[in-house]
Amino acid sequence: MSNLRLINETEITSSVSSVDITDVFSADFDIYKIVIPQMVTTGVASTDVAYRFINSSGSIISSSNYDWASLGLLAYNPFQENKATGETYIRKLGQADQEPEGVGIASYIFNPFSSSSYTFTLWQSSYSFGSGKGGTKGIGVLKQTNSITGIQLYAVSQTRPFDEGIVRTYGLRVDS
């Protein structure tokens, strides 16, 4: 029996610059897994996929309290180290590009619903675009002690929105 429990599946079917996935984090789980098998974008260039958290009041947290770091693993170039503090989102989850290319992302979120601890995340992704293939591994934190109930996926380049994709949210059950 799997310890992953599917909580939500959201499908992207038209061009949007952000996708809000609400009411998925609760006291039922401490660890969540977000899986995006493939996401593609419009336009002639790719866009960074980022996310923000949504608090229990339904508001998107866009204050400058996100820190993140990632390592770009590129087939055609040396590693790329990226990091930022005091950002308004967690960035560099991967690069969404045109069909048939795109990005696949697996991300873990730790203690989002707890109002007494920071919300941490880690992720890895795989993507393909015009100049080659690559991947990313990263970590991030929201340095606020809000109760988080959802997540917003965000296209950093608003001129190249997400065209299609599936976002699955799982709760990770820990057997005692």
Backbone torsions as a table, in degrees:
resi	resn	phi	psi	omega
1	MET	NA	133.5	-179.2
2	SER	-76.2	145.7	175.0
3	ASN	-88.9	-0.8	175.8
4	LEU	-91.4	131.4	177.9
5	ARG	-118.4	119.0	178.8
6	LEU	-67.4	123.4	-179.6
7	ILE	-103.3	-39.1	-174.7
8	ASN	-154.1	146.8	170.8
9	GLU	-132.2	120.2	-179.3
10	THR	-115.6	129.3	179.9
11	GLU	-107.6	134.2	175.6
12	ILE	-99.2	121.0	-175.8
13	THR	-123.4	-6.5	178.8
14	SER	-143.6	167.0	-176.1
15	SER	-65.4	118.3	177.2
16	VAL	-138.8	145.8	179.3
17	SER	-90.7	-11.0	175.4
18	SER	-155.0	155.5	178.8
19	VAL	-132.0	120.7	178.2
20	ASP	-96.2	126.4	176.6
21	ILE	-117.0	103.1	-170.5
22	THR	-104.2	158.6	173.4
23	ASP	54.7	44.0	177.2
24	VAL	-109.8	-23.2	179.1
25	PHE	-98.8	134.7	-178.2
26	SER	-149.2	-175.6	177.7
27	ALA	-73.2	-5.8	-177.8
28	ASP	-69.4	-29.0	-177.5
29	PHE	-137.0	151.7	173.6
30	ASP	-100.0	-22.3	-178.0
31	ILE	-126.4	136.1	179.0
32	TYR	-127.1	152.0	176.6
33	LYS	-122.2	128.1	175.5
34	ILE	-107.7	124.5	-179.3
35	VAL	-121.3	125.8	174.5
36	ILE	-120.6	98.5	-176.8
37	PRO	-60.5	-40.1	175.4
38	GLN	-160.9	135.4	173.7
39	MET	-132.8	134.6	179.4
40	VAL	-123.2	161.5	-177.5
41	THR	-129.9	169.8	176.6
42	THR	-96.9	173.4	176.2
43	GLY	94.2	178.2	-176.4
44	VAL	-94.7	-4.2	-179.6
45	ALA	-134.6	165.5	-177.9
46	SER	-85.6	169.6	175.0
47	THR	-133.6	146.2	173.2
48	ASP	-68.8	139.0	172.5
49	VAL	-93.3	131.8	179.7
50	ALA	-131.8	167.9	168.2
51	TYR	-144.9	157.6	175.8
52	ARG	-126.8	159.3	177.8
53	PHE	-99.0	157.2	178.9
54	ILE	-115.3	127.4	-177.3
55	ASN	-83.1	176.8	-174.5
56	SER	-67.2	-13.8	174.7
57	SER	-86.4	-4.2	-179.1
58	GLY	88.0	7.5	-179.7
59	SER	-91.2	139.4	176.5
60	ILE	-77.7	128.0	179.9
61	ILE	-83.3	106.1	-178.6
62	SER	-118.3	17.1	176.3
63	SER	-73.2	166.2	-175.1
64	SER	-84.4	59.1	-177.6
65	ASN	-121.6	18.3	178.8
66	TYR	-102.4	132.0	171.0
67	ASP	-119.9	143.8	179.3
68	TRP	-154.6	159.7	174.6
69	ALA	-147.8	143.5	179.2
70	SER	-145.0	160.0	176.4
71	LEU	-123.4	115.9	176.3
72	GLY	-81.0	126.2	-178.7
73	LEU	-109.8	94.6	-171.1
74	LEU	-105.9	137.5	-178.7
75	ALA	-73.2	-21.8	-172.7
76	TYR	-112.9	5.3	-172.3
77	ASN	-153.6	162.4	174.3
78	PRO	-64.1	169.2	177.4
79	PHE	-57.2	148.8	176.3
80	GLN	-119.4	117.4	176.3
81	GLU	-93.0	130.0	178.3
82	ASN	-130.7	142.1	176.7
83	LYS	-160.6	156.0	177.6
84	ALA	-159.2	149.9	173.7
85	THR	-124.4	154.8	178.2
86	GLY	64.4	34.1	179.8
87	GLU	-89.7	167.5	177.7
88	THR	-97.8	5.2	175.6
89	TYR	-163.8	166.5	172.9
90	ILE	-96.0	123.4	-170.3
91	ARG	-115.9	172.1	175.6
92	LYS	69.2	35.5	173.5
93	LEU	-69.8	-26.1	-180.0
94	GLY	163.8	178.4	-179.8
95	GLN	-113.7	114.8	173.9
96	ALA	-84.4	135.4	-179.0
97	ASP	-134.6	-177.7	-177.7
98	GLN	-68.2	157.2	173.3
99	GLU	-65.1	147.1	3.2
100	PRO	-85.2	7.1	179.8
101	GLU	-80.9	-162.2	179.5
102	GLY	143.5	-160.4	-177.3
103	VAL	-135.8	145.5	170.5
104	GLY	-120.4	133.1	-174.0
105	ILE	-131.9	138.5	169.2
106	ALA	-124.8	124.7	-175.3
107	SER	-134.1	143.8	174.3
108	TYR	-113.0	139.0	177.6
109	ILE	-118.9	130.3	-175.7
110	PHE	-113.3	128.3	175.4
111	ASN	53.8	44.9	-177.9
112	PRO	-68.1	-33.9	-173.7
113	PHE	-80.7	-19.3	-178.3
114	SER	-68.8	126.1	178.8
115	SER	-90.9	8.4	179.8
116	SER	-116.1	7.5	177.9
117	SER	-144.7	158.9	175.3
118	TYR	-67.8	157.2	175.0
119	THR	-98.0	122.3	-179.5
120	PHE	-109.1	157.0	177.4
121	THR	-147.0	154.0	168.8
122	LEU	-141.6	154.8	-176.5
123	TRP	-153.6	164.9	168.6
124	GLN	-145.5	150.6	-178.0
125	SER	-145.4	164.6	176.9
126	SER	-137.3	134.5	-178.6
127	TYR	-147.7	163.1	179.1
128	SER	-138.6	136.7	176.7
129	PHE	-149.7	-178.9	-171.2
130	GLY	-49.1	-38.6	-175.1
131	SER	-95.3	3.4	176.5
132	GLY	147.5	-162.2	-178.3
133	LYS	-118.5	157.2	179.8
134	GLY	-166.1	-177.1	177.7
135	GLY	-156.5	171.1	-179.3
136	THR	-141.7	143.4	168.5
137	LYS	-125.9	136.1	-176.4
138	GLY	-155.0	168.1	176.5
139	ILE	-136.4	154.6	178.6
140	GLY	-157.8	165.2	179.5
141	VAL	-149.1	142.8	167.2
142	LEU	-100.6	113.6	-175.7
143	LYS	-88.1	61.4	172.6
144	GLN	-143.1	154.2	179.0
145	THR	-106.4	51.3	175.5
146	ASN	-85.9	155.6	169.0
147	SER	-83.3	116.3	-175.6
148	ILE	-98.9	130.7	-179.9
149	THR	-118.8	-6.8	-178.7
150	GLY	-158.6	-177.0	-176.3
151	ILE	-142.3	146.7	174.5
152	GLN	-117.2	120.1	171.1
153	LEU	-83.3	139.6	-166.8
154	TYR	-138.6	129.2	174.6
155	ALA	-85.9	113.9	-175.7
156	VAL	-60.5	-41.9	174.6
157	SER	-89.9	101.9	-175.9
158	GLN	-65.5	-16.4	178.6
159	THR	-81.1	-8.0	178.1
160	ARG	-127.1	78.8	-175.7
161	PRO	-74.3	169.8	175.1
162	PHE	-73.1	134.6	179.8
163	ASP	-99.2	-43.0	179.7
164	GLU	-156.3	155.0	178.9
165	GLY	167.0	172.1	176.9
166	ILE	-130.4	135.3	178.1
167	VAL	-122.1	119.0	178.9
168	ARG	-111.3	133.2	178.2
169	THR	-113.0	126.9	179.4
170	TYR	-119.9	147.3	167.4
171	GLY	-97.6	140.0	179.9
172	LEU	-101.0	110.0	-179.6
173	ARG	-83.1	136.9	176.3
174	VAL	-110.6	114.9	178.5
175	ASP	-76.5	139.4	178.3
176	SER	-102.0	NA	NA
